């Protein structure tokens, strides 16, 4: 049992070293790139510092798989170089047993990463976007909480168009509800200044609008109204009209977006692909490390540079394949499940044969 704790303690040194170095490099690089905006009259060093702090956890979660890989390779290669690996094997320990404490450390890091990505990073991403679009690079079209030019499919023959949507306040401004006939010619139309969610009746209500009926291409009737019921049955909490990048959403938010897209008749393969990719993330880190750990056994001497190079090669190969599968899946060319889990399944097979070939 002591040998397990000994191996586990050796993991954390190179892990935190890699995590600190790589995260510092990417954060500083991102911050220096934003410093070009210091002369725009609105950006201050405090804004850049606030932006860096809010983006730091996201970079931290991104670097953690590489840090785990470097930590795992470093532990094994150091034990091999010092003769500890040979002594343990000669003492009756199987290589897979010596891998267990390292794998346990990796799983602990994976759980922490998942918690960060699910509960900490999404709100901080929203905060960093607010700082960037209002202080660092002011954008007039940026309106947090409000989405512009939203299109919803209410029913198989009804489309809703809204110029502005704010689900937090439960309002849609400058809306148009178009109803089409069997030939997809417009038959009825409701145009209103606003559509408001009424929590008492749990329904959307049109206000200050006009109801049009298209009798034929040249004949139309109109009827004004102050309020009218809407056929939209979804509650604001059930809607997902924001255009936030899927990769910045939590798993819970992705589930909500997919459910909304399906009920609205919208394509959801992009969100489904990212959901499967996020669900596969813990296995990606573990498989990546299992792929690199046997490599460390073949190293005859301790070399931190070689460890870093090996870690980066394996990580970037993994990320390249994941990016390729994700891109293909988001465009609907392959099943979202295959797009998210394909790299994991592929490298799992590679790891299986690697362990079998090395008799581990």
C-alpha atoms as a printed R data frame, in Angstrom:
    type eleno elety resid chain resno       x      y       z
1   ATOM     1    CA   UNK     A     1   0.000  0.000   0.000
2   ATOM     2    CA   UNK     A     2   2.871  2.390   0.771
3   ATOM     3    CA   UNK     A     3   4.211  2.029  -2.762
4   ATOM     4    CA   UNK     A     4   0.846  3.221  -4.107
5   ATOM     5    CA   UNK     A     5   0.949  6.399  -2.002
6   ATOM     6    CA   UNK     A     6   4.567  6.901  -2.975
7   ATOM     7    CA   UNK     A     7   3.752  6.731  -6.708
8   ATOM     8    CA   UNK     A     8   0.705  8.962  -6.268
9   ATOM     9    CA   UNK     A     9   2.783 11.653  -4.511
10  ATOM    10    CA   UNK     A    10   5.312 11.624  -7.347
11  ATOM    11    CA   UNK     A    11   2.522 12.394  -9.850
12  ATOM    12    CA   UNK     A    12   1.574 15.789  -8.448
13  ATOM    13    CA   UNK     A    13   4.949 17.500  -8.848
14  ATOM    14    CA   UNK     A    14   5.200 17.305 -12.671
15  ATOM    15    CA   UNK     A    15   1.428 17.726 -12.946
16  ATOM    16    CA   UNK     A    16   1.386 21.105 -11.187
17  ATOM    17    CA   UNK     A    17   4.591 22.128 -12.964
18  ATOM    18    CA   UNK     A    18   3.040 21.512 -16.380
19  ATOM    19    CA   UNK     A    19  -0.286 23.027 -15.355
20  ATOM    20    CA   UNK     A    20   1.389 26.182 -14.068
21  ATOM    21    CA   UNK     A    21   3.776 26.661 -16.988
22  ATOM    22    CA   UNK     A    22   1.332 25.966 -19.825
23  ATOM    23    CA   UNK     A    23  -1.557 27.885 -18.266
24  ATOM    24    CA   UNK     A    24   0.661 30.890 -17.544
25  ATOM    25    CA   UNK     A    25   1.913 30.905 -21.122
26  ATOM    26    CA   UNK     A    26  -1.536 30.804 -22.730
27  ATOM    27    CA   UNK     A    27  -3.031 33.348 -20.286
28  ATOM    28    CA   UNK     A    28  -0.148 35.774 -20.782
29  ATOM    29    CA   UNK     A    29  -0.306 35.299 -24.534
30  ATOM    30    CA   UNK     A    30  -4.049 36.018 -24.567
31  ATOM    31    CA   UNK     A    31  -3.598 39.024 -22.266
32  ATOM    32    CA   UNK     A    32  -0.755 40.526 -24.308
33  ATOM    33    CA   UNK     A    33  -2.828 40.100 -27.458
34  ATOM    34    CA   UNK     A    34  -5.632 42.133 -25.824
35  ATOM    35    CA   UNK     A    35  -3.188 44.862 -24.691
36  ATOM    36    CA   UNK     A    36  -3.330 46.365 -28.177
37  ATOM    37    CA   UNK     A    37  -6.718 47.785 -27.114
38  ATOM    38    CA   UNK     A    38  -5.224 49.895 -24.308
39  ATOM    39    CA   UNK     A    39  -5.154 52.922 -26.582
40  ATOM    40    CA   UNK     A    40  -8.859 52.876 -27.471
41  ATOM    41    CA   UNK     A    41  -9.832 55.207 -24.606
42  ATOM    42    CA   UNK     A    42 -12.002 52.706 -22.717
43  ATOM    43    CA   UNK     A    43  -9.685 49.816 -21.823
44  ATOM    44    CA   UNK     A    44  -7.649 49.924 -18.635
45  ATOM    45    CA   UNK     A    45  -5.177 47.526 -17.065
46  ATOM    46    CA   UNK     A    46  -7.869 46.639 -14.516
47  ATOM    47    CA   UNK     A    47 -10.117 45.537 -17.384
48  ATOM    48    CA   UNK     A    48  -7.371 43.322 -18.781
49  ATOM    49    CA   UNK     A    49  -6.711 41.857 -15.335
50  ATOM    50    CA   UNK     A    50 -10.426 41.170 -14.805
51  ATOM    51    CA   UNK     A    51 -10.642 39.544 -18.228
52  ATOM    52    CA   UNK     A    52  -7.609 37.346 -17.519
53  ATOM    53    CA   UNK     A    53  -9.036 36.221 -14.167
54  ATOM    54    CA   UNK     A    54 -12.397 35.273 -15.671
55  ATOM    55    CA   UNK     A    55 -10.798 33.314 -18.525
56  ATOM    56    CA   UNK     A    56  -8.206 31.620 -16.312
57  ATOM    57    CA   UNK     A    57 -10.416 28.656 -15.213
58  ATOM    58    CA   UNK     A    58 -11.272 27.927 -18.844
59  ATOM    59    CA   UNK     A    59  -7.602 27.768 -19.801
60  ATOM    60    CA   UNK     A    60  -6.940 25.717 -16.676
61  ATOM    61    CA   UNK     A    61  -9.501 23.094 -17.716
62  ATOM    62    CA   UNK     A    62  -8.094 23.068 -21.252
63  ATOM    63    CA   UNK     A    63  -4.525 22.414 -20.082
64  ATOM    64    CA   UNK     A    64  -5.388 19.785 -17.438
65  ATOM    65    CA   UNK     A    65  -5.381 16.785 -19.840
66  ATOM    66    CA   UNK     A    66  -1.858 17.675 -21.042
67  ATOM    67    CA   UNK     A    67  -0.709 18.205 -17.444
68  ATOM    68    CA   UNK     A    68  -2.122 14.778 -16.508
69  ATOM    69    CA   UNK     A    69  -0.322 13.179 -19.430
70  ATOM    70    CA   UNK     A    70   2.990 14.842 -18.567
71  ATOM    71    CA   UNK     A    71   2.594 13.885 -14.904
72  ATOM    72    CA   UNK     A    72   1.865 10.249 -15.769
73  ATOM    73    CA   UNK     A    73   4.786  9.940 -18.200
74  ATOM    74    CA   UNK     A    74   7.160 11.678 -15.796
75  ATOM    75    CA   UNK     A    75   6.299  9.359 -12.895
76  ATOM    76    CA   UNK     A    76   6.846  6.197 -14.909
77  ATOM    77    CA   UNK     A    77   9.989  7.397 -16.687
78  ATOM    78    CA   UNK     A    78  11.549  8.580 -13.406
79  ATOM    79    CA   UNK     A    79  10.870  5.231 -11.748
80  ATOM    80    CA   UNK     A    80  12.412  3.439 -14.733
81  ATOM    81    CA   UNK     A    81  15.464  5.710 -14.745
82  ATOM    82    CA   UNK     A    82  16.035  5.272 -10.987
83  ATOM    83    CA   UNK     A    83  15.614  1.499 -11.115
84  ATOM    84    CA   UNK     A    84  12.491  1.681  -8.937
85  ATOM    85    CA   UNK     A    85  10.312  0.207 -11.667
86  ATOM    86    CA   UNK     A    86  12.557 -2.838 -12.053
87  ATOM    87    CA   UNK     A    87  12.678 -3.310  -8.280
88  ATOM    88    CA   UNK     A    88   8.884 -3.154  -7.976
89  ATOM    89    CA   UNK     A    89   8.383 -5.643 -10.813
90  ATOM    90    CA   UNK     A    90  11.004 -7.953  -9.282
91  ATOM    91    CA   UNK     A    91   9.159 -7.650  -5.968
92  ATOM    92    CA   UNK     A    92   5.993 -9.123  -7.477
93  ATOM    93    CA   UNK     A    93   4.124 -6.013  -8.637
94  ATOM    94    CA   UNK     A    94   2.558 -6.235 -12.075
95  ATOM    95    CA   UNK     A    95   2.906 -3.119 -14.299
96  ATOM    96    CA   UNK     A    96  -0.859 -2.647 -14.262
97  ATOM    97    CA   UNK     A    97  -0.786 -2.505 -10.460
98  ATOM    98    CA   UNK     A    98   1.824  0.244 -10.574
99  ATOM    99    CA   UNK     A    99  -0.388  2.166 -13.002
100 ATOM   100    CA   UNK     A   100  -3.330  2.201 -10.552
101 ATOM   101    CA   UNK     A   101  -2.191  5.080  -8.274
102 ATOM   102    CA   UNK     A   102  -1.447  7.235 -11.325
103 ATOM   103    CA   UNK     A   103  -4.844  6.436 -12.825
104 ATOM   104    CA   UNK     A   104  -6.490  7.307  -9.497
105 ATOM   105    CA   UNK     A   105  -4.804 10.726  -9.521
106 ATOM   106    CA   UNK     A   106  -5.914 11.277 -13.116
107 ATOM   107    CA   UNK     A   107  -9.529 10.400 -12.283
108 ATOM   108    CA   UNK     A   108  -9.452 12.891  -9.404
109 ATOM   109    CA   UNK     A   109  -8.267 15.618 -11.782
110 ATOM   110    CA   UNK     A   110 -10.942 14.614 -14.303
111 ATOM   111    CA   UNK     A   111 -13.699 14.976 -11.688
112 ATOM   112    CA   UNK     A   112 -12.401 18.426 -10.735
113 ATOM   113    CA   UNK     A   113 -12.260 19.434 -14.410
114 ATOM   114    CA   UNK     A   114 -15.837 18.283 -14.987
115 ATOM   115    CA   UNK     A   115 -17.011 20.297 -11.972
116 ATOM   116    CA   UNK     A   116 -15.217 23.395 -13.296
117 ATOM   117    CA   UNK     A   117 -16.692 23.000 -16.782
118 ATOM   118    CA   UNK     A   118 -20.185 22.410 -15.462
119 ATOM   119    CA   UNK     A   119 -20.553 24.961 -12.660
120 ATOM   120    CA   UNK     A   120 -17.705 27.504 -12.748
121 ATOM   121    CA   UNK     A   121 -16.585 28.125 -16.324
122 ATOM   122    CA   UNK     A   122 -19.948 28.922 -18.071
123 ATOM   123    CA   UNK     A   123 -20.840 31.931 -15.839
124 ATOM   124    CA   UNK     A   124 -17.243 33.163 -15.982
125 ATOM   125    CA   UNK     A   125 -17.291 32.905 -19.783
126 ATOM   126    CA   UNK     A   126 -20.376 35.127 -19.804
127 ATOM   127    CA   UNK     A   127 -18.565 37.578 -17.522
128 ATOM   128    CA   UNK     A   128 -15.455 37.615 -19.723
129 ATOM   129    CA   UNK     A   129 -17.624 38.214 -22.808
130 ATOM   130    CA   UNK     A   130 -19.249 41.170 -21.036
131 ATOM   131    CA   UNK     A   131 -15.851 42.667 -20.128
132 ATOM   132    CA   UNK     A   132 -14.460 42.136 -23.612
133 ATOM   133    CA   UNK     A   133 -17.451 43.530 -25.531
134 ATOM   134    CA   UNK     A   134 -18.074 46.514 -23.255
135 ATOM   135    CA   UNK     A   135 -14.609 47.528 -22.055
136 ATOM   136    CA   UNK     A   136 -11.820 45.959 -24.112
137 ATOM   137    CA   UNK     A   137 -13.410 45.947 -27.556
138 ATOM   138    CA   UNK     A   138 -16.736 47.831 -27.234
139 ATOM   139    CA   UNK     A   139 -19.364 46.463 -29.607
140 ATOM   140    CA   UNK     A   140 -22.620 48.338 -30.176
141 ATOM   141    CA   UNK     A   141 -24.450 45.174 -31.192
142 ATOM   142    CA   UNK     A   142 -23.586 43.452 -27.914
143 ATOM   143    CA   UNK     A   143 -26.660 43.271 -25.667
144 ATOM   144    CA   UNK     A   144 -26.244 40.709 -22.875
145 ATOM   145    CA   UNK     A   145 -29.406 38.722 -22.273
146 ATOM   146    CA   UNK     A   146 -30.946 39.913 -25.545
147 ATOM   147    CA   UNK     A   147 -30.842 38.054 -28.844
148 ATOM   148    CA   UNK     A   148 -31.446 39.712 -32.188
149 ATOM   149    CA   UNK     A   149 -33.374 38.341 -35.212
150 ATOM   150    CA   UNK     A   150 -34.693 35.108 -33.714
151 ATOM   151    CA   UNK     A   151 -36.666 32.596 -35.797
152 ATOM   152    CA   UNK     A   152 -38.753 29.853 -34.161
153 ATOM   153    CA   UNK     A   153 -40.812 27.044 -35.639
154 ATOM   154    CA   UNK     A   154 -44.020 27.073 -33.588
155 ATOM   155    CA   UNK     A   155 -45.800 24.229 -35.432
156 ATOM   156    CA   UNK     A   156 -45.340 22.361 -38.737
157 ATOM   157    CA   UNK     A   157 -46.926 25.276 -40.611
158 ATOM   158    CA   UNK     A   158 -46.162 28.241 -38.348
159 ATOM   159    CA   UNK     A   159 -43.006 30.357 -38.053
160 ATOM   160    CA   UNK     A   160 -42.355 33.083 -35.514
161 ATOM   161    CA   UNK     A   161 -39.952 35.936 -36.254
162 ATOM   162    CA   UNK     A   162 -38.773 38.276 -33.483
163 ATOM   163    CA   UNK     A   163 -36.423 41.236 -33.813
164 ATOM   164    CA   UNK     A   164 -35.384 41.106 -30.137
165 ATOM   165    CA   UNK     A   165 -35.841 38.394 -27.526
166 ATOM   166    CA   UNK     A   166 -35.118 38.719 -23.820
167 ATOM   167    CA   UNK     A   167 -36.074 35.530 -22.027
168 ATOM   168    CA   UNK     A   168 -35.079 36.855 -18.600
169 ATOM   169    CA   UNK     A   169 -37.744 39.547 -18.816
170 ATOM   170    CA   UNK     A   170 -40.064 37.298 -20.846
171 ATOM   171    CA   UNK     A   171 -40.435 39.680 -23.788
172 ATOM   172    CA   UNK     A   172 -40.156 39.503 -27.555
173 ATOM   173    CA   UNK     A   173 -40.199 42.770 -29.517
174 ATOM   174    CA   UNK     A   174 -41.391 43.372 -33.089
175 ATOM   175    CA   UNK     A   175 -42.742 39.897 -33.694
176 ATOM   176    CA   UNK     A   176 -44.437 38.272 -36.669
177 ATOM   177    CA   UNK     A   177 -46.266 34.946 -36.604
178 ATOM   178    CA   UNK     A   178 -46.761 33.514 -40.097
179 ATOM   179    CA   UNK     A   179 -49.118 30.628 -40.831
180 ATOM   180    CA   UNK     A   180 -48.718 28.797 -44.142
181 ATOM   181    CA   UNK     A   181 -51.063 26.604 -46.144
182 ATOM   182    CA   UNK     A   182 -50.294 23.175 -47.621
183 ATOM   183    CA   UNK     A   183 -48.396 24.768 -50.503
184 ATOM   184    CA   UNK     A   184 -46.335 26.920 -48.124
185 ATOM   185    CA   UNK     A   185 -48.040 30.099 -49.245
186 ATOM   186    CA   UNK     A   186 -48.723 32.507 -46.398
187 ATOM   187    CA   UNK     A   187 -52.355 32.254 -45.249
188 ATOM   188    CA   UNK     A   188 -52.432 34.223 -41.985
189 ATOM   189    CA   UNK     A   189 -50.101 36.630 -40.263
190 ATOM   190    CA   UNK     A   190 -49.985 38.331 -36.875
191 ATOM   191    CA   UNK     A   191 -47.663 41.315 -36.530
192 ATOM   192    CA   UNK     A   192 -47.280 42.835 -33.059
193 ATOM   193    CA   UNK     A   193 -45.085 45.311 -31.256
194 ATOM   194    CA   UNK     A   194 -44.445 42.844 -28.477
195 ATOM   195    CA   UNK     A   195 -45.120 39.360 -27.191
196 ATOM   196    CA   UNK     A   196 -45.025 39.031 -23.389
197 ATOM   197    CA   UNK     A   197 -44.954 35.987 -21.120
198 ATOM   198    CA   UNK     A   198 -47.777 36.015 -18.564
199 ATOM   199    CA   UNK     A   199 -46.702 33.904 -15.550
200 ATOM   200    CA   UNK     A   200 -50.269 33.843 -14.183
201 ATOM   201    CA   UNK     A   201 -51.797 32.169 -17.229
202 ATOM   202    CA   UNK     A   202 -48.462 30.634 -18.309
203 ATOM   203    CA   UNK     A   203 -48.935 31.814 -21.872
204 ATOM   204    CA   UNK     A   204 -47.460 34.264 -24.355
205 ATOM   205    CA   UNK     A   205 -49.654 37.256 -25.258
206 ATOM   206    CA   UNK     A   206 -49.412 39.528 -28.292
207 ATOM   207    CA   UNK     A   207 -49.816 43.255 -27.635
208 ATOM   208    CA   UNK     A   208 -50.574 46.124 -30.048
209 ATOM   209    CA   UNK     A   209 -50.769 44.140 -33.237
210 ATOM   210    CA   UNK     A   210 -52.541 43.419 -36.500
211 ATOM   211    CA   UNK     A   211 -54.059 40.134 -37.647
212 ATOM   212    CA   UNK     A   212 -53.937 39.647 -41.442
213 ATOM   213    CA   UNK     A   213 -55.715 37.075 -43.589
214 ATOM   214    CA   UNK     A   214 -54.481 36.533 -47.136
215 ATOM   215    CA   UNK     A   215 -57.557 35.651 -49.208
216 ATOM   216    CA   UNK     A   216 -55.574 35.646 -52.441
217 ATOM   217    CA   UNK     A   217 -52.366 37.325 -53.706
218 ATOM   218    CA   UNK     A   218 -54.246 40.580 -54.303
219 ATOM   219    CA   UNK     A   219 -56.737 40.590 -51.418
220 ATOM   220    CA   UNK     A   220 -55.887 40.894 -47.725
221 ATOM   221    CA   UNK     A   221 -57.988 41.676 -44.656
222 ATOM   222    CA   UNK     A   222 -56.631 43.277 -41.487
223 ATOM   223    CA   UNK     A   223 -57.885 43.505 -37.929
224 ATOM   224    CA   UNK     A   224 -56.162 45.444 -35.172
225 ATOM   225    CA   UNK     A   225 -56.046 44.280 -31.550
226 ATOM   226    CA   UNK     A   226 -54.572 45.363 -28.232
227 ATOM   227    CA   UNK     A   227 -53.916 41.878 -26.847
228 ATOM   228    CA   UNK     A   228 -54.253 38.393 -28.279
229 ATOM   229    CA   UNK     A   229 -53.239 34.898 -27.262
230 ATOM   230    CA   UNK     A   230 -50.207 33.301 -28.880
231 ATOM   231    CA   UNK     A   231 -49.894 29.632 -29.955
232 ATOM   232    CA   UNK     A   232 -46.375 29.512 -28.466
233 ATOM   233    CA   UNK     A   233 -46.604 27.100 -25.523
234 ATOM   234    CA   UNK     A   234 -42.963 26.950 -24.400
235 ATOM   235    CA   UNK     A   235 -42.028 28.728 -21.185
236 ATOM   236    CA   UNK     A   236 -39.075 31.167 -21.277
237 ATOM   237    CA   UNK     A   237 -37.085 28.762 -19.068
238 ATOM   238    CA   UNK     A   238 -37.562 26.034 -21.698
239 ATOM   239    CA   UNK     A   239 -36.271 28.157 -24.565
240 ATOM   240    CA   UNK     A   240 -32.691 28.377 -25.785
241 ATOM   241    CA   UNK     A   241 -32.452 31.161 -28.344
242 ATOM   242    CA   UNK     A   242 -29.023 32.532 -27.408
243 ATOM   243    CA   UNK     A   243 -26.219 32.064 -29.908
244 ATOM   244    CA   UNK     A   244 -23.518 31.219 -27.380
245 ATOM   245    CA   UNK     A   245 -20.975 28.830 -28.851
246 ATOM   246    CA   UNK     A   246 -21.872 25.239 -27.936
247 ATOM   247    CA   UNK     A   247 -18.406 24.553 -26.551
248 ATOM   248    CA   UNK     A   248 -18.899 27.304 -23.944
249 ATOM   249    CA   UNK     A   249 -22.103 25.752 -22.590
250 ATOM   250    CA   UNK     A   250 -22.399 23.287 -19.731
251 ATOM   251    CA   UNK     A   251 -23.816 19.809 -20.228
252 ATOM   252    CA   UNK     A   252 -27.090 20.929 -18.601
253 ATOM   253    CA   UNK     A   253 -27.365 23.903 -20.973
254 ATOM   254    CA   UNK     A   254 -26.654 21.682 -23.973
255 ATOM   255    CA   UNK     A   255 -29.422 19.287 -22.948
256 ATOM   256    CA   UNK     A   256 -31.790 22.253 -22.695
257 ATOM   257    CA   UNK     A   257 -30.749 23.592 -26.108
258 ATOM   258    CA   UNK     A   258 -31.146 20.197 -27.782
259 ATOM   259    CA   UNK     A   259 -34.578 19.683 -26.228
260 ATOM   260    CA   UNK     A   260 -35.675 23.136 -27.397
261 ATOM   261    CA   UNK     A   261 -34.337 22.606 -30.924
262 ATOM   262    CA   UNK     A   262 -36.169 19.290 -31.228
263 ATOM   263    CA   UNK     A   263 -39.463 20.785 -30.037
264 ATOM   264    CA   UNK     A   264 -38.993 23.686 -32.429
265 ATOM   265    CA   UNK     A   265 -38.135 21.464 -35.389
266 ATOM   266    CA   UNK     A   266 -34.635 22.957 -35.679
267 ATOM   267    CA   UNK     A   267 -31.438 21.101 -36.532
268 ATOM   268    CA   UNK     A   268 -29.647 20.062 -33.349
269 ATOM   269    CA   UNK     A   269 -26.743 17.942 -34.632
270 ATOM   270    CA   UNK     A   270 -24.192 20.640 -33.742
271 ATOM   271    CA   UNK     A   271 -25.342 20.815 -30.110
272 ATOM   272    CA   UNK     A   272 -25.681 17.024 -29.919
273 ATOM   273    CA   UNK     A   273 -22.132 16.583 -31.216
274 ATOM   274    CA   UNK     A   274 -20.733 18.957 -28.599
275 ATOM   275    CA   UNK     A   275 -22.783 17.234 -25.882
276 ATOM   276    CA   UNK     A   276 -21.330 13.834 -26.770
277 ATOM   277    CA   UNK     A   277 -17.856 15.369 -26.976
278 ATOM   278    CA   UNK     A   278 -18.201 16.812 -23.457
279 ATOM   279    CA   UNK     A   279 -19.527 13.514 -22.095
280 ATOM   280    CA   UNK     A   280 -16.509 11.759 -23.610
281 ATOM   281    CA   UNK     A   281 -14.010 14.255 -22.157
282 ATOM   282    CA   UNK     A   282 -13.202 12.259 -18.968
283 ATOM   283    CA   UNK     A   283 -12.438  9.187 -21.057
284 ATOM   284    CA   UNK     A   284 -10.329 11.271 -23.456
285 ATOM   285    CA   UNK     A   285  -7.987 12.306 -20.633
286 ATOM   286    CA   UNK     A   286  -7.750  8.772 -19.235
287 ATOM   287    CA   UNK     A   287  -7.172  7.075 -22.606
288 ATOM   288    CA   UNK     A   288  -4.624  9.745 -23.544
289 ATOM   289    CA   UNK     A   289  -2.630  9.005 -20.394
290 ATOM   290    CA   UNK     A   290  -2.891  5.221 -20.809
291 ATOM   291    CA   UNK     A   291  -1.554  5.696 -24.322
292 ATOM   292    CA   UNK     A   292   1.521  7.570 -23.071
293 ATOM   293    CA   UNK     A   293   2.351  5.652 -19.891
294 ATOM   294    CA   UNK     A   294   3.687  2.478 -21.599
295 ATOM   295    CA   UNK     A   295   5.871  4.746 -23.739
296 ATOM   296    CA   UNK     A   296   7.602  5.929 -20.561
297 ATOM   297    CA   UNK     A   297   8.613  2.359 -19.673
298 ATOM   298    CA   UNK     A   298  10.720  2.126 -22.814
299 ATOM   299    CA   UNK     A   299  12.736  5.203 -21.815
300 ATOM   300    CA   UNK     A   300  16.115  4.191 -20.355
301 ATOM   301    CA   UNK     A   301  16.974  7.499 -18.790
302 ATOM   302    CA   UNK     A   302  15.173 10.371 -17.180
303 ATOM   303    CA   UNK     A   303  14.552 13.220 -19.629
304 ATOM   304    CA   UNK     A   304  12.100 16.009 -18.863
305 ATOM   305    CA   UNK     A   305  12.439 17.462 -22.361
306 ATOM   306    CA   UNK     A   306  11.606 14.114 -23.914
307 ATOM   307    CA   UNK     A   307   8.642 13.759 -21.539
308 ATOM   308    CA   UNK     A   308   7.295 17.153 -22.586
309 ATOM   309    CA   UNK     A   309   7.755 16.417 -26.290
310 ATOM   310    CA   UNK     A   310   6.046 13.030 -25.982
311 ATOM   311    CA   UNK     A   311   3.157 14.570 -24.040
312 ATOM   312    CA   UNK     A   312   2.631 17.329 -26.589
313 ATOM   313    CA   UNK     A   313   2.790 14.937 -29.565
314 ATOM   314    CA   UNK     A   314   0.232 12.565 -28.039
315 ATOM   315    CA   UNK     A   315  -2.025 15.416 -26.863
316 ATOM   316    CA   UNK     A   316  -2.023 17.283 -30.167
317 ATOM   317    CA   UNK     A   317  -2.646 14.049 -32.097
318 ATOM   318    CA   UNK     A   318  -5.607 13.390 -29.829
319 ATOM   319    CA   UNK     A   319  -6.911 16.966 -30.139
320 ATOM   320    CA   UNK     A   320  -6.477 16.963 -33.916
321 ATOM   321    CA   UNK     A   321  -8.578 13.812 -34.259
322 ATOM   322    CA   UNK     A   322 -11.178 15.128 -31.818
323 ATOM   323    CA   UNK     A   323 -11.387 18.470 -33.676
324 ATOM   324    CA   UNK     A   324 -11.760 16.679 -37.004
325 ATOM   325    CA   UNK     A   325 -14.551 14.388 -35.755
326 ATOM   326    CA   UNK     A   326 -16.293 17.278 -33.987
327 ATOM   327    CA   UNK     A   327 -16.215 19.487 -37.070
328 ATOM   328    CA   UNK     A   328 -17.629 16.707 -39.239
329 ATOM   329    CA   UNK     A   329 -20.334 15.957 -36.661
330 ATOM   330    CA   UNK     A   330 -21.340 19.603 -36.209
331 ATOM   331    CA   UNK     A   331 -21.965 19.844 -39.940
332 ATOM   332    CA   UNK     A   332 -24.214 16.771 -39.848
333 ATOM   333    CA   UNK     A   333 -22.056 14.431 -41.920
334 ATOM   334    CA   UNK     A   334 -21.788 11.729 -39.234
335 ATOM   335    CA   UNK     A   335 -23.836 10.681 -36.218
336 ATOM   336    CA   UNK     A   336 -23.226 12.979 -33.186
337 ATOM   337    CA   UNK     A   337 -22.498  9.963 -30.976
338 ATOM   338    CA   UNK     A   338 -19.811  8.757 -33.379
339 ATOM   339    CA   UNK     A   339 -18.424 12.290 -33.681
340 ATOM   340    CA   UNK     A   340 -18.078 12.614 -29.897
341 ATOM   341    CA   UNK     A   341 -16.966  9.100 -29.024
342 ATOM   342    CA   UNK     A   342 -15.129  8.087 -32.213
343 ATOM   343    CA   UNK     A   343 -11.646  9.251 -31.082
344 ATOM   344    CA   UNK     A   344 -12.131  7.591 -27.678
345 ATOM   345    CA   UNK     A   345 -13.133  4.280 -29.252
346 ATOM   346    CA   UNK     A   346 -10.276  4.442 -31.763
347 ATOM   347    CA   UNK     A   347  -7.576  5.147 -29.177
348 ATOM   348    CA   UNK     A   348  -9.105  2.625 -26.774
349 ATOM   349    CA   UNK     A   349  -8.403 -0.040 -29.389
350 ATOM   350    CA   UNK     A   350  -4.863  1.344 -29.810
351 ATOM   351    CA   UNK     A   351  -4.304  1.204 -26.028
352 ATOM   352    CA   UNK     A   352  -5.650 -2.365 -25.871
353 ATOM   353    CA   UNK     A   353  -3.226 -3.616 -28.489
354 ATOM   354    CA   UNK     A   354  -0.393 -1.514 -27.022
355 ATOM   355    CA   UNK     A   355  -0.837 -3.160 -23.618
356 ATOM   356    CA   UNK     A   356  -1.166 -6.570 -25.243
357 ATOM   357    CA   UNK     A   357   1.963 -6.069 -27.363
358 ATOM   358    CA   UNK     A   358   4.005 -4.854 -24.385
359 ATOM   359    CA   UNK     A   359   2.495 -7.595 -22.160
360 ATOM   360    CA   UNK     A   360   1.465 -5.140 -19.463
